Amino acid sequence: MNKLVTSLYLLGLFVVNAEGQHLTSSPYSMYGAGQYETGENGRSSALGGTGIGMNSSSYVNILNPASYSHLTPGTFYFDVGVAARMYTYTGSTGTEKSSEGNVNRLAMGFKPMKKWGMAFGFVPYTTTGYKIYDPQYIEGSTQKEDVWFEGSGGLSKVFLGNAFQISPSLSLGINTSFIFGAIYQDEIQSALTISQKSYTRAIYADLGLQYQFKLTEKMPLSIGLTYGSGKKLKMSNEIDVKQSDESLILEDDLADTYIYMPEQIGVGLWGMVGEKFSYGIDLNHLDWSENKSGSSDIGFTQQDKISTGIEFIPRPRTATNFLQGLSYRAGFSIANDYLVISNNNPLTYNVTGGIGFPLKRGSSLDVSVAYEDQLDASTIPIKTSAVKFTISMSFAETWFMRRKLE
């Protein structure tokens, strides 16, 4: 019970401080609600983002809520992850680099009953972070003044998930989420600072299914499906204008605006060959096209992503040295961007790898690294590449243990 109280306390801290978190410095995060986040743990990230079909008994797999029914009974799982990203932006005026990092996941899970699994936690949903220098002409003059456009904040998600094992082969799950957060956008001139705050709160649900069977005795296979309906979010907007000495000139409410969470459909396979080798593949479709950017050069479109990953453990049960018990992982993904930039929609690919370190009593430490780059990006104003690191810890705590009486 003390572990549960501590977990709920940490969850509360994350929620309270959610608005200060961001994991991007992309100038394109100024459009819509910002850059989309998935909340992957270190294992899934090392596998290229694969996880819809994964029915692990020792990880809280938020990529498919049906997976919660496969957690080990009598054990409480606590997952926390952090991510660090190093971005390179290349444009006509040169190259710039930036680094960002923050917590990207907090999740807990357990089984109240044999066929019922639960999970709850906090993950970022979108993140905004940019700083753009754009000198502009002073009205009525041929001189320019320094103008900076800055953005921060994003949307976060607190979720409660439930999964039920309908039969030995079939599990169904649902995540019910509270989406909240604020996006801050500032225009900083020499004499004035114009600040706008846009915030929202909404309830959202997504569904999951997993069906498992055996191709042969040593080749189990799991099929996963996920679905999240699109949702219209009302953004309440506030503006204030301050002079350079911080004195307030104007403070007012603006008209409400709207952004759209995408309709999301996912299908995945996860299989094993014996106990040493695992593999997976996911297909995801997200429809962002309802969103508007406010710029004639930027539009939103439908996004399709394919992810694949493999995992190898030399000796899962009988390791005689440290290296034989490690999990070695690699993955790859490719997707079109959800933004159409200057009538171009570039492809983005990720090459990933990682290692899982087993700890005592079913706990683990998972580390991953990914290289991300864009294809066909020569026709867009700013090309983005990144190196991403993810570290997650999964703690397993036995709640109930039956003791045999001699």
C-alpha angles and dihedrals in degrees: 000000000000089000090054093049091049091049093051090048091053090047089054091052091052092050093048092051097037096110092062094059125096135157102190143064095184116140087217090065087080089079124083114337094330134256115346118241129200104195093226119176123230093268097052092042091055088051093059093264093303118152115111092107096035113115101182120174094207105043133066097233106196092177088082120021091203088071092072090079089067096060115120111267117244093023129107116210125204119187126186125174138185129196133201124190133189112200130197118197118194122191141150092281097050142274131310130188131202139170130215134177142171147134109301102179145024116174138161130189143175142151115254089185136015095263099027124082127185135193135176135175151114132277134165111254101189132359132202125198127147142134118195127183112211116162112206136194117264109242110264093010141089091224126097130222129206113262125182126193113202133179136184142158128054143188125296134197131219109190141188115197132192128188131184129198102224093182136350087275105033131066129175127195144177134198116206110197138189109214116200142149147105136254119212122203123181133187107200117197129171093262104020142039116203112197128187126189120196119186139172145178126199145154118238136177134198129187135218140190132189127187120185132191139149126260087190132347091274098035112070117178131196126197118202133193128187133184134184121176120226115260133200112226121200112220117206111210133207129181135193132179122207134183121234089267089058094251111147117243101169138010120176147143118252129208116282118262131196138228127184129228107218126252103247129202122178137177126183144174126210122183143166135213104206113314098302106059130052131173139181145181130194134191119198131185121191124180111210095158096110091068123095125209102197089232127098089216096054128061138162125239144171115289128211123190134183121195131182135178145172133205130197129189112184096207113002097181106016106042112158096188139028098261094052092061097051124104113232115202139184134172149167136206137179130188141161115248118260088227126074105212118195089339091308128112108194126201120240122204132191127202110195142183139167151155132238118212115203115222133188124302096009097309121132145189116219125193127185139175127196135187114208126190140159128244123209089015099135091098097054122084097240126027116205130207128167146182111217130195125193127185122182134176122206114196120196119200122184110226101179130027126176115221123208117229114224 
